Amino acid sequence: MSKKKPLIHNKRRNNIRIHHEGVNTLALCGIIYVIVLWCAWHFHGLAHWSLWVLIGILTVIYGILLNFFRCPTRMFMGPITNSVVAPADGRVVVIEEVEEREYFHDKRLMISIFMSLTNVHANWVPCEGRILKVSHQKGNFMKAYLPKASTENERSMIVIRTPQREDVLVRQIAGAMARRIVTYSKPHEECFIDDHLGFIKFGSRVDVYLPLDAEVLVKMGQATVGDETLIARLPDRSKQQNAHEEKYS
């Protein structure tokens, strides 16, 4: 796979559209919005103060929904080889070595990004490669920023093998408000940075599990932009192998 251009400002970032996961929800809420306002106008009249209060409240609620389901068009402009890009908008809440017990069954470096209600909730593929496994696990709906959420909440797991044969695990985790996780990735498919991985509705978290010797490029509390922020760089095994061969040649 060829390298992309050096990282530059993403001019396509402000090209906003509505994610298809929100079309039905927004249409239904729009219909309810119109019906409620018509009923209020019919019984109280246009001049009554309660109608204007209701208009204000419903407009704010609908605006929050529009903001939640927005889906910016983005394109990562950095080098893709060994790069791990943020799979979601949000804030880094965990950078630590953990015991991953569902797939690797060994220690991994975990980077977790928490998405608030105001963040874009589309998820992007963090690295290029091939999908090895996709699974969905039912569970609880505790607050997504809690440590137990990674193993006890409802979640989806996607395992990607890069062209350099490094395995990267991405876990979409439901939160206290998030009741639906959508995953688009399918086993054995090729995946690319800029592809949509899925969508999580109403507040949630995404964990990325990397090799222990991966280079972390973000800090705790740092804001991330999905498909733009470079969060880590995978080890270059080819350089390590060449150095080993030179040492013993």
Buried (B, 14 or more C-beta within 10 A) or exposed (E): EEEBEEEEEBEEBEEEEEBEBBEEEBEEBEEEBEEEBEEBBEEEEEEEEEBEEBBEEBEEEBEEBBEBBBBBEBBBBBBBBBBBBBBBBBBBBBBEEBEBEBBBEEEBBBBBBBBBBEBBBBBBBBBBBBBBBBBEBEBEBBBBBBEEBBBBBBBBBBBBBBBBEBBBBBBBBBBBEBEEBBBBBEEEEEBEBBBBBBBBBBBBBBBBBBBEEBEBBBEEEBEBBBBBBBBBBBBBBEEEEEEEEEEEE
